[in-house]
């Protein structure tokens, strides 16, 4: 081997050893595109590909999402050697996942609500009917409790003869942690007159279909869902009837903001990936 090639090989070997064995590396010396583990000071583990950095934060891409980790919060950075099992840093307590905006939450209501008996400000609960997964990992288990509030209610006759009920879901409990969320549904009885559904004035502006009631007893949806402001789905209900969702009713709402979720680290599971 020629001397120049030998020196290059030795240099590359030294870099590989440094990245593969050091418990901590200087993130500024890691090439963009390198697989890394970044651990926050609170024990949060962020894994993926280093996709960028500036003086304030580093960006790590995992699957379809990119997470920004402030430099001031970084406790450990480790380069993941290609083709080797992952060793979870000892300081890591949980892995962080970003549940994207637009993610569907399939819910089972635990609280009955009605345009005849409910009031704005009433608290309600629901549970996840199906687990939410990110990168094939269950981040919000089935049965996780969803908390919400009745935000608007009118009995029939007060809004052009139509009953109205709006619900905003604001938090989810999973693995003894509570996370803020934003999702909602608004339901209005059908008009006795023939009008296009798009004329219903719930929410600001228009949008894509983002949710619909899937079923459940008296007052179940019979019309189409249309986009509403703030991510609130608008559902047309049975003509001339109160808007009612009984406990056990099923509905789907969509997150209007992404939410960070912590999943406890399982070293045996991650090491085998």
C-alpha positions, 0 to 999 in steps of 0.5 A: 500500500502506498504511503499516502493511502496508508495515512488516509486509511489510518485517519479514517480508522481513527475517526471511526474509533472515535465515533464508535467508542467515545461516550460523548462526541462534539456534535460540531465535529459530526458530519451532517447525515450521520446516525446519532443519539442525542440525550437531553439533560432530563433523560430524553433520548432522540435518535435519528440522522443529524440533519442540521445545526446552528448556534442554538440547536441541532436537528435530528431527523427520524422517519418523517419527522425532524426534531430540534434539540436546544444545545443548552439541553444536550447532556450526551451525543453519541454517533451510532456505528453503521451495522452495530447494535444500539447501546442506549446511553446510561443517562437516557430515561425515555425516548421522545416521539413527535406525534404529527399534526393531523394524526387521527385519534379514534375515541370512545366517549366516556361522558354523555353530552347533549345540546339539551343538558350540557353547558359550555365549560362542562368537562368530558372524558374519552378514551383511545379506541385504537393505539397511536403509533409513530415509526411502528412504535406504540406511543399512545396506548389504547385506553389512554384517557382524553380530556376535553371541554364543551366549548359551545352549546345551543338547544334547538331554536336558538340558532336558526332552529338548529341545536349545536354542540362543540367539544374541544379535547385538550389533553391526553394521559398515557403512562402516567404522563399528561400531554397537552393536545388540540383537537375538536368536533362541532355538531349542528342539527340539520336545517329544516330548509335545504341549504348547502352544508358549507354555509354552516358557520361553525369555526373560521374559514374552510378546510379539508375533511378532518373528522367525523362521528363514526357511530353511537345511538340517538343523534348519530351523524347522518350528514357529511363532515366539513372542514372548520376553523381551528381543526374542529370537525363539523358534523350535520346531525338528524334534522330537528333533533337535539345534538347528543353523543352518549357514553360509548359513542365512537368518533374520530378527531384529528390533532391540529398541533403536533405533540411530544410523547415520552416512551420509557426506554427499554434497553433490551428492546432498543439494543436488539433493533 
